[in-house]
Amino acid sequence: MSPNPKISIHQLTKVFYKKQNSVSALENITLDIKDGEFVCLVGPSGCGKTTLLRILAGLENQSSGEFTIKKSDQSRPNQSMVFQERGILPWLTVEENVAFGLTMRHLPKSLVKERTSHFLSKVGLTKFAKMYPKELSGGMIQRVSIARAFANDPEILLMDEPFGALDEQNKYILQEELLSIWSETKKTVLFITHSIDEALYLSDRVLLMSAQPGKIINEIIIDLPRPRKLEDIRTNPEITSKFMEIWSHLQVEVQGSRF
């Protein structure tokens, strides 16, 4: 356990109730994430990954247990969340979407403009600032979501398969852009993915979750130096071994969930 974690989760459990039935989504999740750490959650579909992020985001309440997010600045929001898709407001322009969180916090207009312009530039959307989401591709929409999340300067960043719907080329470009911004801001990131390559490429640590009810049953440290290249992930024998470890874990959990 980290002695001074940014995110601390202790015995967190979530049970959903419907009529006479109950479903345990998460069971006794205990986890610390260090300040500035990039952590990926990997597990079979339905294991509670998104539920965990929604609890940390304040969109769901846990059934039992607790979590804390350490504040470094009382003026900052606790978190920003980036979804797989449909995460931006269709009636606002690109620029207005990126500025949305800052505007809602009633920050000075000069600061809003400065931070919005900076992150639009970081994701290559400056010339698209006045366009609306319906005029953008899926990859560009995710760029808007990432820029908005970082511009809002949250304590932590929660990302729920943000690149899952994109083709391989766009996915890799956005992964590079995400890592570039993260290396500049050193935000604490908790990132859900079904892609083993993506988890190995992005993260400092990969947490492996069981099938439902979701528990964290192992962690894998990714100690490749940064900045990384995707080729490093695919050619490094040690990382190949970690890929197979994660792959075997997913096979076991998926097969076990069928019986």
N, C-alpha and C positions, 0 to 999 in steps of 0.2 A: 504494500500500500504506500502511496505517496504521502510524505509527512505534511504536505501543505497543498492539497489538491485544488484545482479549479472547479471540478465537478466531483462531488462525493455522493454516491448512492448506497443506501444501506437497506438490505432485505426488502427491496421493493417488489411488491406483488400486485397484479391486476387481474381481477375476475370480472367477467361480463355476465350479467344476469338477463335472461329472457324467459318470461313466463315461468315455467317450473324448472327450467334448466339453467345451468351455469357452465361457463367455459373459462378455464384459467389460461390467460394469455401470457402472463409473466409470473415467474415464481422465484422469490428470494434473490433478486438481482443485487449483488454487492460489487461496487466498482468505484475506483478512483481514476480520474483523468487529470494529468498535470497541466498547468498553465502553458499554452502554446503547443500542446501535443495534438497531432493529427491521428485520430483513431477511426478505424473502419470496423463496422459490424457486419459479419457475414453469417448467414444461416439459411435454412430452408424456408421456402415461402410459408407464411402463416405462423412463424415462430415468435412474433411479437416485436420485431425490430421497430416497425413504424409506431406501434403503441408506446414503446419506450421513448422515442423521440417526441411524440405528442404529449406525454406526461411532462417531460423536461421543458417543453414549450408552453405548458399551461393550458393545453387544449383538451387534456383528459386528466382526471384525478386518479391517483393510485388507490388501490383497495387497502393496502397496508404498507408499512415501510416509509422511508423518507429520502429526500435528496436535498442537497444544497448546491448553489452556484455562488462561488466566492466573488463578491463585488470588489472591483478595483477603483470604480468611479461611480458614485451614486447617480450621476446624470445619464449614464449609459443604460440602454435597455438590457435585460438579462440575456436575451437571445434573439437571433433572426433565424428563420427557417426557410430553406429552399426545397421546393417540392419537385417531383418528376416533371410535372407540366401544369398548366393553368394556374401558375402562381402569381401572375401579374394582372393588373386591372385593365380591362380592355378599353375603357373610356378615357384613359390617361395616355399621354405620349410616352415615348421611351424616357425622355428627360424627366417628366413628371413622376413616372413610376420609380425611377432611381432615387428621386428626391423625396418620395412619399413619407418614409419613416422620419426623415429629418424635419420635414414640414410639419408632421403631426406632433413633433416634440417642440415646435415653436422656436426653433433655433434661428439665429440671425440670418437674414436672407443672403448676406455675403458669404457666410459659412456654408449654407446649403448649396449655393451656386458653385463654390470652390470644390466641395467634396463631390458633388454630382459630376462636375466636369472632369475631375481627376479619375473617377472610377469609370465613367463613360470612355475615357481615353484608354484606360487599362484593359478594357474588354473590346476595344476597337469599334465603338458605336458612336463616336462623336458626330459623324456625318448623318447618322440616322436619328438624332436626338428628337426631331420634331415629328417622327413617324409614329403610327399607332400599331399596337400588337398585331392586328389583322394583316398588316403589310409586311410582317416579318416572317422569316423561316423559324423552324423549331429551334435550331441552334442559336439564332439571334435572340429568341425569347429567353432561352436559358442564360445567355449573356446578361440580359437585363436583370434577371433574378439574382445572379451572382453579384452584379454591380450594386444592386439595391441592398443586398444583405451586408456587404462590406461597408458601403457608404454609411449605413446606419450605426456603425461602430458598436456592435453588441459585445457583451462579455464573452459569449460563446456563439458558435455557428453550428446549426443542425441542418444536415443535408440528407434528404430522403431520395436516393436513386436519381439525382438530378440529371444524369446523362443517360439514363436507361432507355429512353425512347429514340436516341440519336444514332445515326450511322457511325461506323467505326472511325472515319476520318474526322467528322465533327466532334466526336467524343474525345479523341486524342488531343485535338486543338484546344478544347475547353478544359481538359485535364491540365494541360500545360499552363493555360491562362490562370486557372485556379491556383496552381502551385506557385506561380509567379506572384500573385497577389498575397497568398498566404505567407510566403517567405518575407514579404515586405511588412505585413501587419502582425504576423505571429499570433493570429487568433487561435483559440482552442476550438477544434473541429471534431464533431462526431458525425460520421458519414456512413450511410447505409448503401451497400452495393451487393449485387448478385454476381459481379464479375471478379474472379480471383485475380486476374491481371491488374484490374483497376485498384483493388485493395493493396496489392503488393507494390504498385507504382506510387500510390499516393501516401501511404500511411507510415507512421512510426510504429504502430502496433495494430494487429488484427485480432479482434475478439470473435471467437467462434461460439455461436449459439446453438442450442439443442432445438429439436422439434418441439412443438407445443406440448406443455407449457414452456415458454422460452426461459432457458437458464444460460448463463455464460459458463462454458465448460472448459475452455482453454484460451490461451492467448499466444500469439506468435509475434515476436519482436522482429521488425524489419530494420536492420542496422546498416543498410546501404547508405553511403554518403550522398548528400544533396549538393547541387541539383542532379537529378537522375535522368536517364534516358530510358525509353521503353525497351530499347535493345538490351540494356543492363538487366532488366527483369527476365528477359527471355533467354539470355545466354549465360547467366551466372549460375553455376551448379548448386550453390547453397540456396539460392532463391527458387530454383527448380524443385529442390527437395521440399521447400516450404509450400510451393504450389501443390505438390502431390499430397502433402499432409492436409491441406485445406480441402482438396478434392476428395480425398478419402473420407474426411469428416462429413462432408455434405452427402456423399453416397450413403454412409451408414445412417445418418439422421433421416434422410428421405425414405430409405427403405424401411427403417424402423417405424416411421410414422404411418405406414400403410397397414400395419398389423395391430 
